[in-house]
């Protein structure tokens, strides 16, 4: 009997990994191949593979809806179970602001059922296309909503609009049901197809240009009309690194070219071939000089949205002030302890500023050498000579006093702060003001101060911050963590976090990676925080003194009775009632 072939189109990477795991462990007789592509991208993948001998397609959400319209193959949709929705709602319990469930009918249908059964008063918004998502979220934003529980399509737009977002992921039970359904359909719809040629298959599976070499290291196929000799020679040199069937990824760079390469040794008709698939990338970030970096708008936006402050919503209390400061383009000095996210706050200021379509220049004062400093003030290519850019001097506390004075003088000479948006940051220790030299510099530069509150002063927000970040880790790691056990959360709340959000992110990442159940347990948090205390020389919280230590049982009972009797003003009847014993028993203990 011919094997069943199933094609998986996953909207994001962790679903693809979960689908592959279910296929491998629970349906070993099925030949399953998965690709990552959301909505139209997923349709393109299915169309590109239309001549393969697949029997059925498995997908999810809006991508599945589009595939049903655009492909002739039967499509099985991975439904969201009520448990998947409930898991996301449970993670959002600590969120105090208005939130809604937004998504395609595959999400909102079960959500309505769940909310009706449990009498949850939660707003649910159904969309039917990607075009509807943005307008729906903008309407909610006007209504005061700041967080959504949603699918992958809505999640991307929500993050772009500044929402905190819990991504609903499909549990193992939903994936298993989809595979069972797909196998049943494949048995009815399966038909014989011819295999396609090896080279065509290699081209279709690639997302870029393809070069194929034979066993003699001769180029036997390429999708390009002309391949530069140095690139071809480099690939030939890498053939020896390719094992039997293992996929290798590497980068090729020179002064003009940057290639992202995927390579694999493959066998077709008993002959060995070496397939190189590559795409050319234009780097948006480049080092101008030692310690000086240039970023374009899209890269800054991507880096900020992927940061802990953005994902966890920790930036939210600062958003109004950041928008107000950015609108004026007046110099800003960000002050905060290590790990409080000063660099991400600088990115947020840039993204909200009127200059956000122009480059974002980072000058890392900790790594800036004398050559880089000379470049800033003496080179005709210096970013200080540009107009309407944003220049971020990171950690100016590392600059010598003479450098600060030189920067002030130069700024006044070329009217720097009227032409560019200048942002500075400085590390301060706990409850200490910046050094007098930094205070003087800030005053003369005309900076507006922005102090970042340390995490220990935001302890009440830790449950919400933790659950939002754990939700994003679920998608990254392919896990289904609901949250932390109560005692485990208490430990996080009462820890001092000397390295603030940097440490918090690292701890949550480690806990998520180690988690083997739906909840992160107290023992795991104890173990991880013990390492953190050792690393940062933080004392463990004092343990409460045991009032019964060294006493016999009779002494403990006598002390409890005497204390209760005293609390009741000597009234034996009331004391006996409070202790839950008879008055005669109380009398025996007293005598």
N, C-alpha and C positions, 0 to 999 in steps of 0.2 A: 504493500500500500504506500503510495507516494506521500511524503511528509507534508504536513500543513505549513504554509508559509504565511506569516503575519507581519505586516508593516506597522511600526509604531511611529506616530508623529506627536512628539511631546512639546507643549508650549514652553517649557524651560528645562534646564539641565537635570535638576534633581528628580523630576518626574521620569525623565528618560532613564536615569539610573535605577529608579524604583521599578519601572516596567521591566528592565533587563533582569533585575534580581528575581522578580516573580516568575518570569519566563524560565530562567535558569534553574530555579529551585523547585517550582511547582508544575511546570509544563516542559520537561526536558525533551519530549518527543516533538515539540513544535520548533520550527525554525523561525526565529524572531530577530528582526533587525529594527533598530530604533534610530530616529533622527530628531534633532531639536529645531523647531521652527514654529513661530506663533502666527496665527491668523493667515494672512496672505503668504507669508514666508512658508508656512506649513503646506499650503496648497501648492506652492511652486515645487516643493520637495516631492510631493505626491505625484504631480504632473511629470516631473523629471524622471521619476521611477515608474511611470505608467506601463512601460513595456516589460517590466520585471514580472516574474510569475507569482505575484502575491495573490492570496485568496481573499484577504480581508484587511481592513485598516482599523487600528485602534487609536483613538485620540481623545481629547477632552475639551469641554467648554465651547467657546466661540470658534476655536479651530475645528472641532468636530462638526459644528453646524455648517461652516463654510465647505468642508470636505464633502459633506453630503450633497451639496449643490454642484460641486465642481469635478467630482470624480465618479467614474462608473463602478468602482469597487464598493461593496457593502462597507459601511462605516459603523463601528461599535463605539459608543460614547462611554467614557469612564465617568460614571455618575458620581455626584457628591452624596455620600450617605449623611443621614441625620447626625451620626456621630462625628463626621468631619466638620460639620457646621458647629456642633456643640463644642468641639475641642477649641475652635477658634474663638467662640464666644467666651469660653472659660478663661482663655488667655487675656481677653480684653476686660475682664471683670475689674481690674485695678485702675482702669482708665476713667477719670472723673468727668471728662467733657462729653459733649454730644457726639454720638457716632451712629452710623447706619451700615446696613448690609447692602452692598451694591454688586450686581453681577448679571450674568446671563441666566435664563430660566433654569438651567441645570443647578444653579446655586440658590436662586431665590425661591424656587419651588419647595425644596426640602426646608429652607429657612422659614417659610410661612408655616409649614406643618409643625416644625419644632416650636416656633414662638407661640402658635396657637395652643399646643399641648401643654407647654410649660408656663403659659401666660406671661411671656416676656414682652414688655412694651418697647419693641425695637423697630425703628423705621427700616423698611425694606424697599429698595429701588431696583426695578428690572430694566435691563437694557438688551437690545436685540442686535446691535452692531457696534463696531469700534467707534463709529462716528457719533453715536449717542453718548458714549462714556464721558467725554469732556464736558458736554453741556450739563449732564446730570450732576457731575461733581461740582461744577461751578454754581449750580443752583443750591446745592447743599452748603457750599461755602458761604453763600449769602445768608443762609439760615443759621449760621453759627456752628456748623459741624466742623470738627477738626480731625476726626479719625474715621476710617472705614474698614469694614471687614469685607474682603473682596477676592476676586479671581485674579489671575496673572495680568490680563489685559488692563483691568481697572487699576491694579496695583501700580503699574508703570506710570499711568497718567496721574494717579493720586499722588505719588511721590513727587512728580514734576510740579504739581500744583501746591505742594507744601503740606499735604496731609500726612499724618501718621497712619500706617496701614498694616493690618494683619492679613497675611496671605493665607487663604484656605487651601490646604493641600489634601490630596486624596489618600486615604488610609489603605493599608494592605488589603482590607476586605473588599474595598471598591475595585481595586486592581484585579484581584482574584476573580471577582464576579464578571468583570469585563473580558478577561481571558477565557473564562468558561463559555460565555456567550459567543465570543469570536470563534472558538473551536467548533461550536454547534453550527454556526453560520457557514464556516469554511467547509464543513462536510457536505453542505447542500450546494454551495456556490462554486466549489473548486472545479477547475477545468485545466486541461493540459495546455501548457505554453512552451514555446521554444526558448532555449537559453540564448542569451545575447552574448556577443563576443566579449572577450576579456577586456580589450581596450575600451570598448564602449562603456562597460561597467565601471572601469576605473575613472573615466571622465565624468560620468553621471554622479558618482559618489564624491567627487571633489567640488570644492567651492571656489576654485581658482584655476590657474594654469596647471597643466599636467605634462610631465616628462616621464617617459618609460624607457628604461635601459634593459638590454638582454644580459644573459650570463657573461658574454664577452665584453660587457660594459660599453656596448655600442648603443647610441640613441636610436631607438626604433620607432618611437612615436612621440609627437608633441602637439599640443593644441595651439602653439604659437607659430607664427610665420617665421620668426627669427629669434633665436636664443643667443644672448651674448656668450661668447666663448668662455669667459671667466666664470660665469654662473654654471655652465655645463660642466666645466672642469671641476668646480667645487662639488657638485653633486656626485660626480664619478668618485671623488676622494671619499665621500661619505658612504658609498655602497658597502664598504667593509664594516660599517657600524650597524648595519641592518641585520637583525637576527631572523630566525625563522618565524615569520608572521607577525612579529612584534611591531607595533606602530611607534615610530620615533618622531619627536617634534624638536625643531631647532630653528635658530635665526641665522640669516645670512645678512651681513652688513658690510658696506664699504662707504666711501665718502659720498656716494650718490644714491645708493640703493639700500632698501631695508625690506627683506623678504621673511615672511613667516611660513615655515615649511613643515609639511607632514609627509613622512616617507615610510614605505613598507615593502618588504620582500613578499611577493605573491607567486603562486604556482598556477599555471594554466596549461592544460594539455601536456602535463608532465615536463614543462619547461619553466625555468626560474626567470622571473622578471623583477625589476626594481622600480617602483612607482613613486615619483616625487610630485606632490601637489603643493602649490604655493600661491600666496597672494602678496602683492606689493603694498606696503603701508607707508604713508607719509607721516613722519613723526611730527606731532603738533608741539611737543615739548623738546626744547633743545637747550643745551648748556651754552650760554654765550661766553662765559668765562668761569673760572673756578669760583663756586659759590653763588653764581648768578644764573637764574633759570627763567625761561620764557614759556608761558602756558597760553593756549588759546581758550576762548570762551567755552567751547564744548567739552574740552578736557577738564576744566575747572568744575563745570557743572556735574560731570560724571564723577569726579573724585569727591566732590562734596556730597552728592546723593548717596554714594557708597560709604560715607564716613559714619562712625558710631553716633556722632551728635545728630546727624540727620535721620538715620534709621530708627534710633531709639526715641526721637522726639525731644532729646535733651536741649536742643537749640531753641525750642518753642518759646520759653519765657523771654528770650532775648529778641525775638523776631521784630517786634514793633520798634524797639530802640535801634536795632541794626538798620531797619528801613529808613528811619528818620536820620541817622548819622550818614548813611550812604547817599541820601538825596542831596546833602549839602556838599559832599566831597571835601569836607574840612578834614585836616589831618587827625588821625585817631591813634591813641596809644592803648593797646590791649594789655592789661595786667592780670596775671593769674599764676597759680601754682603749677608745677609740672603736671602735664597730662590733662589739663582742663580744656583742651581743644582750641587753643589760641589760633593755630594755623587754619582750622576749619572756620572759625569765626571771621578770619581775614578773607577767606574765600566767599563767605556769605555776604560780607560787606561789598566785595567786588561785584558779585552777581546782582546785588540790589542797586548798584551805583549807575549813574548815567554813562559811565565809560565801559560798561560790561561787554560791549561788542569789540573792544580793543584788547590788546594783550594784557595779561596779568604777570607782572615781573616779580619774582621772589629773589631777594638778596639775603642769603643765609649768613648772618654775621658770625656764626660759630665756625663756619668753614671758609669764610672769605679770607684769602691771603693777600699779601701786599700787591701782587700782580693784579688781582681782581679789583682791589681798591684803586689802583692807578688807572685801570681801565674805566672805572666809573667816572672819574674826574678829568681824564685827559684824552680819552678816545672819542673820535667823531661818531662812533657807533654806540656810544653809551646810552642806555635806556633813559638816563636822566635828561637827555636832550629831546626826548619824544614829547608829543602833546596828547592829552586826553587818554593816557594809560593809567593803570593802577600799579603802584610800586609798594611792595610789602617788605619792610626791613624786619626780618625774623630774628628775635632775641638780640635786641640792641644792647642789652646788658653786657654782651661779649665784646663790644667795641671799646677801645681805649678812649680816654677823655679827649685826647688830641683829635681822634677821628670824629667824635661827636661835634667838636667845635668846627672842624673842617666842613662837615656836612651842613651845619647851620650856616656858615659863611657862604658856601656854594649855593645853598638853597635861596638865600636872600639875593645873591648876585644874579641868578638866572630866573628869579620869580618862580621857583619850582612848585611851590604849593598852590599856585594859581593855575598851573598848567596840567598837573597830574593829581590823582587821588593818592595820598601818602598814608600808609598804614604801618604802624610800628607795634612790636610786641616785646614784652619783657617778663622774664620769670621772676616771681617774688616768692619768698618763703612764707610759711604759715603766719598770718596776722602781722606781717611786716610790710612796711612801705618800701617802694623802690629806693635804690641808692640816691643820695643827693644829686649826683651828676645826672642821673636819668630824670629826676624831678625838674632840675634846672633846664635840661634839654627840652623836655615836654612843654614847659612854660614858654620858652623862647620860640619854639616851633609853632606854638598856638594849638597844641593837640587837645582834643576832647578825650577825657579818660573813660575807659570802659573796663571795669573790674569784673572778672569772671568768678562766680561763686564756686567754691570747691564742692566736691560731691558729698562730703560728710555733712555739709549744711543743707543738702537736699535729700536727706535720708527718707523723707516721706514719699519721694518720687521714685525711689529705687524699685519697688514692685512693678510699676508701670514701665520704667526704662528697661528693666530686665526682661519682662515678657515681650515687649516689642522687639528687642534684639534677638531673643531666643526664637521668636517667630521667623525672623530672617535667617537664622542659623538652621532652622528646620528645612527651609527651602534649599540652602546651600549644602547641607549634610545629608539631606534625604531622610531626616528623622521626624518623629511625631511627638516631640516634647510638649506637654501641656503647661508645665510651669515648675515651680519649686515647692517642695513640701514646706508647711508653715514654719517649722523650726529652722529649716535651711534658709528661708527668706529672712527670718529674724537675724541670722548670723550676718547676712549681707548688709542688712540695715544698720547693724551696730558696729560693723567694721569701720575703721577710720579712713581707709582708702588714701594713703599718702601719695600715690601716683594717679589718683583721681580717675578720669574716664579711660585713660590708657590702660590702667591696671584693671578697672572694672570690665572692660571689653575682653582683655586677655583671660580673666577669671571665668567669665561667662562662656567664652569660646572653649576653654579647657573642660568646663563642666558639661557642656553640650556634647563634646567629642567623647567624653567618658560615659555619658548617660546610656544606660541599657534598658530603661523603662520610660513610661510616660512622664514621670516626675523625677526631678533631680533631688536626691535624698540628702538628709542632714549630714550623714557621715562623709559623703563626697565633698560637701562644702567645707566641713571641718578640716579635711585633709588638704584641700587646695589652699585654704586661708592660712593654714599652719605654715605652708611653704612661703606664702606671701609675707607673713609676719617675720619669718626668719630672714628673708631677702631684704626687707625694708626695716629690720630691727624694731618691729612694733611689738609692744608687750601684749600678752594675752589678757582679755578682760578678767578682772578679779572674780573669783568664785565666791558665792555667798557663804558665810560662816554657818556651819551646822549647829543649831542651838541645842541639839540632843547629844552631841558628841561627848563620849565618856560617861554617860548616864545609864543607869539600869532602867528596865521597863517600868518598874514600880515608881522610880523617881520621875520618869517622864509623865506617867499617868497622874501622879500627885501634883506635878507642876501645872499640867493642863487644867486639872480640877480647880486648883487654887487661883489660877489666872482667870478662869471663867467665873468663879464665885466672886472675885474682886470686880470683874467687869459688870456683874449683876448686882452690885451694891450689897453683897452678903445674902441676897434672897436665894435660899437653897432650892425652893420650888422652881424658880425661873432658871437657875443654873442647871438643875437636873434636866429640865425640858430642853435647854439649849444643847446639852451634852448628849441627849438621846438616851438617858438612863433613868431608872426609877429613883425616887427620893431616898429609899432605903439603901440602894446601892451606893448612892452618893454619901450617905451617912456612914456606911461601913468604911469607905475609903478615907473619910475624914477622921475616923476614930481608929 
